[in-house]
Amino acid sequence: MNFKKLLLSVTLLVLASAASSQTYNIEPGHTYPSFEADHMGISFWRGKFTKTSGKVVLDRGSKTGGSMDIVIDASTIDFGHQKMNEHARGKDMFNIEKFPTVTYKSSALKFEGDKLVAVEGEMTMLGVTKPMSLKVNQFKCIMHPMLKREVCGADASASFDRSDYGLNYALPRFSPEVKLAIQVEAIKAD
């Protein structure tokens, strides 16, 4: 094979790879990471974060399947109880003055055919980064009838031990296990 043919083949592969990679911006009005945590063994407190941003890149042809970078504004924590919200923002829990965000960065997106089924990555909270796997319970992309652009949505879940991140408030009286439920929608970038 001569050099021109080799260069053309490499160029076509790069273009095909770039064409299969699609970028989506997180839609903050439809994305709410929520959680469930023990309250002294007598009930569960549920809350959510109301401000999330980020980007998802879907690339089914790559080894990693794409990428996901999510930023959660920790100050937007909402239990539906103002005093609890204020306490959670303080030094005992999320310490938002020192750690204003919680982040999630993927290392791999796993697909079964065209269906996203799992995400491997790391969550950083309170300055501590730990591996976290997300199970994708539902995933779908559609041409949005009003936006006239493709929108993908997912429902994902995971659980973690909050003490692994240094969130030790009221341990051992409260269980350290936290369950996550994440609804996310992302709009294909122009």
C-alpha positions, 0 to 999 in steps of 0.5 A: 500500500502506498503512502497516499492510500495509507493516509486516506485510510487513516483519515477515513477511520478518524472521520468515521470514529469522530462521526460515531461520537455524539456529545450531549449536554445535561439538561438541568431542568430534567436532571436530579440526582436523588438519594435515600439515607437512614434516619436513626433506623426509624425512617429514611430521609430522601432528598435531591440536588436541584442543580446539575450540569455536565456532558455525556459523550456516546461513542459505541465504537470505542473501548470506553463507549464514551464519557460522562462528566457530571457536576452537582452543586452541593448547595442545592441539596433539598430534603423538603425540610429547610432546617435539614437543608441548612444543616446538610450544607454546613461543616457537619455534612457537605461543608459547601464552603470548602467543597461546593461540588460533587462530581462524577467522571466515567471511565467506561460506558457499557452497552448491550447493543444500542442500550446503555446498561452501566457506567463505571467511574469515580465520584468525588465528594468532600475532596475524596475520590472513590470508584462508583458503578452506576446501574442504568435501569432505563436508557432511551434516545428520541427526537424531541418533538419540541426541541427538534433535536435528539434527547437521551434520558436515563434512570440510574442507581447505585449505593455507597458508604458515605463514611468512605468519603468522610461524611461521618455525621451521626455514625454509628447511630445512622447507617452509613449506606446511601442509595442513589437514584438518578434521573438524567436527560441530555440534549444533543449538542449542535 
